[in-house]
């Protein structure tokens, strides 16, 4: 009988995710978990079953732009894939955004929401992108004090009715700026009365099929730089479906996230509503960035989990040299390292989600808010970098099959790569976190105290090494910061990435260690402790004090 290789399979993605279920048992009150778990089980079944099958069948479908109709009329219509159309309806009905704003479970509502998002994201080809921006826009509007937008727009963004639900884009990136949004060239002009109109070119706008967007523009006469920008709300189409002063020049050809319709736009008098004041738009949009960075981190953890889940199942089905891959010590060792990374990312992402939920519920004091300000870029950059590594290793675990498109595996790596880029590259976020660490001792010492408290909770001798390594890395990072600050700006900036990765991974290890002690005590389960021990050996302290920045100039010289 000819050989037939069984493909990897996914079961219920909640039921089979020991790390997620264990985390929620610790983080949620029993009555809350009892209420939300049926919903998570149901979505987990969809994610590992019908949605996953639909995702594989939808593999070759991508967004299409029709710029002209048959009679020469400019229409600029974007058609998304069947999976994305299904995902939009499902996201609304399941409350992927609404859950956070209904606040049925108070400070725990964000954990509920992101547990749903964690299950939903890997099977919907990054539909988390428009959801993240919609969530961010809802957060901005909800706290804006703009009664008109709160009354007329916010209900659409948080609706559970697919017919009423809107998604929102985020139009910040221009050819001049990238992360330096202060270089924006988009101009806002008052049209005779009180209607603002926008003129300019947005080079990279994700989820361009959304019904709305938040965007930055410079009111005429304002100074250059970020302070001179204002934040505007745009409803993209009129009641007849025509774009409102917007021309879609093209859809971007991207490495990954190819289901996301990312467009280059020209704004030609686009009517817009001022969200807050006529200056400080970068500050006003900051709540959106915090929310989208959190979605990024949860998506990173979710994609890591998906890659490892498929690789682990395949290892039990694939035989080579007389036994399954799962029985090969080297292969098992490789997968164990990836599982530890995925569990650490889950702890980091949901830690940030928990802090966010407490802040929104008014339960976070000033010290906690300052801690969150530092934690968010660290969590985003740490999980984003880890996602690329884990995705690459996971598809390598399939050998040649991992490189073949119709297995549905390469997209995990392509989509994973965006997570270290979108909402600030690793380097940009490292400079952000470095700046916060230097100017806000409260934030830094709160983070160091959190790492120490988590490490101190480890009483079991099986957790001695993870606890020690988390402490040691945090202490070394703090010592490096003091030393580098005395050496000057060049030393500080050159080492910022290693400093921030060390803090991020030390926090991840500390959180994993704390959870492992709880799991040993409450669940009698040693697996979280095994994850902590393994993660401790995956590289936590990345500080290198004796690198000479001058060597970089030598190596980059022609």
Buried (B, 14 or more C-beta within 10 A) or exposed (E): EEEEEEBBBBBBBBEBBBBBBBBBBBBBEEEBBEBBBEBBBBBBBBBBBEBBEBBBEBBEBBBEBEEEEEEEEEEBBBBBBEBBBBBBEBBBEBBBBBBBBBBBBBBBBBBBBBBBBBBBBBBBBBBBBBBBBBBBBBBBBBEBEBEEBBEBBBBBBBBBEEEEBBBBBBBBBBEBBBBEBBBBBBBBBEEEEEEBBBBBBBBBBBBBBBBBBBBBBBBEEBEEBBEBBBBBBBBBBEEEEBBBBBBBBEBBEBEBBBBBBBBBBBBBBBBBBBBBEBBBBBBBBBBBBBBBBBBBBBBBBBBBBBBBBBBBBBBBBBEEEEEBBBEBEEBBEBBBBBBBBBBBBBBBBBBBBBBBBBBBBEEBEEEBBBBBBBBBBBBBBBBBBBBBBBBBBBBBBBEEBBEEEEBBBBBBBBBBBBBBBBBBBBBBBBBBBBBBBEEBEBBBBBBBEBBBEBBEBBEBEBBBBBBBBBBBBBBBBBEBBEBBBEEEEEBBBBBBBBBBBBBBBBBBBBBBBBBBBBBBEEBEBBBBBBBBBBBBEBEBBBBEEEEEBEEEEEEEEE
